[in-house]
Amino acid sequence: MDAYVYLAVAPGSMSQVLNGLASKSQVRRAIAVVGEWDVLMHAEGPDLATIATQVLSEIHLEPGVLRTKTAPVVPPDRVGIGGWGGPQAPSIVGDACYVHIKAQAGAASGIAERLDEMDDVAGVAVLGGNFDLMVCVAQPWEIASGVILDEIQPLPGVVSTETLVSIYYEEPDEDRDQFSAWT
């Protein structure tokens, strides 16, 4: 079972949160993102109850985590897209765009199949929660924005999209002695 967990992080604690998440057993990957959330995390476990328990008992207690939202991945066979060669759930990678799609009722499986055929799409998942699908366009924003506008949004059944852009994040070095050059 897979789920994507979205985290809001306190200012100045991004590195601490990412390092803390890296040590959790059911966290496949977590990365800083630009958008409504600060971190996108891919979790896995034998079932949703196990993932939810980890989020509630461990992730919520991680210093710097302000709030979370969990979106479970719907098994592909539940929406009629399972089988060998079907869509793969998006991997969490840096310098990529994670497009969240609201679909018309009953349109999610058809959209997932069309997305899976696109060269620029690196993964597709049907989600439970506020959005029906999540798609990874493994390109920087400057390229992915064209794919989103020209190829994804016009698909029949797509109602709206919202995108998180993953970034490689390093805590900036603090300038502790700003006047040393003047002495």
GIBEL-V349199 format. One record per pair of residues at least 6 apart in sequence whose C-alpha atoms are under 7 Angstrom apart, sorted by the first residue. I is the first residue (numbers start at 0). GAP is how many residues later the second one is. If there is no record, write none. Layout:
[[I GAP] [I GAP]]
This chain:
[[0 43] [0 44] [0 45] [0 46] [0 47] [1 41] [1 42] [1 43] [1 70] [1 71] [2 39] [2 40] [2 41] [2 67] [2 68] [2 69] [2 70] [3 36] [3 37] [3 38] [3 39] [3 66] [3 67] [3 68] [4 35] [4 36] [4 37] [4 63] [4 64] [4 65] [4 66] [5 31] [5 33] [5 34] [5 35] [5 62] [5 63] [5 64] [6 30] [6 31] [6 32] [6 33] [6 58] [6 60] [6 61] [6 62] [7 29] [7 30] [7 31] [7 57] [7 58] [7 59] [7 60] [8 29] [8 55] [8 56] [8 57] [9 54] [9 55] [9 56] [12 51] [14 156] [16 45] [16 46] [16 47] [16 48] [17 12] [19 42] [20 6] [20 9] [25 17] [25 18] [25 19] [26 15] [26 16] [26 17] [27 14] [27 15] [27 16] [28 12] [28 13] [28 63] [29 9] [29 10] [29 11] [29 12] [29 62] [30 8] [30 9] [30 10] [30 135] [31 6] [31 7] [31 8] [31 134] [31 135] [31 136] [31 137] [32 6] [32 7] [32 131] [32 132] [32 133] [32 134] [33 130] [33 131] [33 132] [34 128] [34 129] [34 130] [41 50] [42 8] [43 7] [44 6] [70 56] [70 57] [70 58] [71 55] [71 56] [72 52] [72 53] [72 54] [72 55] [73 52] [73 53] [73 54] [75 6] [78 30] [79 29] [80 28] [86 29] [86 36] [86 37] [87 35] [87 36] [88 34] [88 35] [88 36] [89 32] [89 33] [89 34] [89 35] [89 45] [89 46] [90 32] [93 72] [93 73] [93 74] [94 43] [94 44] [94 45] [94 71] [94 72] [94 73] [95 40] [95 41] [95 42] [95 43] [95 44] [95 45] [95 69] [95 70] [96 39] [96 40] [96 41] [96 42] [96 43] [96 44] [96 47] [96 66] [96 67] [96 68] [96 69] [97 36] [97 37] [97 38] [97 39] [97 65] [97 66] [97 67] [98 35] [98 36] [98 37] [98 62] [98 63] [98 64] [98 65] [99 31] [99 33] [99 34] [99 35] [99 61] [99 62] [99 63] [100 30] [100 31] [100 32] [100 33] [100 57] [100 59] [100 60] [100 61] [101 29] [101 30] [101 31] [101 56] [101 57] [101 58] [101 59] [102 29] [102 54] [102 55] [102 56] [103 53] [103 54] [103 55] [106 50] [107 24] [107 25] [111 12] [114 6] [115 8] [119 17] [120 14] [120 15] [120 16] [120 17] [121 14] [121 15] [121 16] [122 12] [122 13] [123 10] [123 11] [123 12] [124 8] [124 9] [124 10] [125 6] [125 7] [125 8] [126 6] [126 7] [136 7] [140 24]]
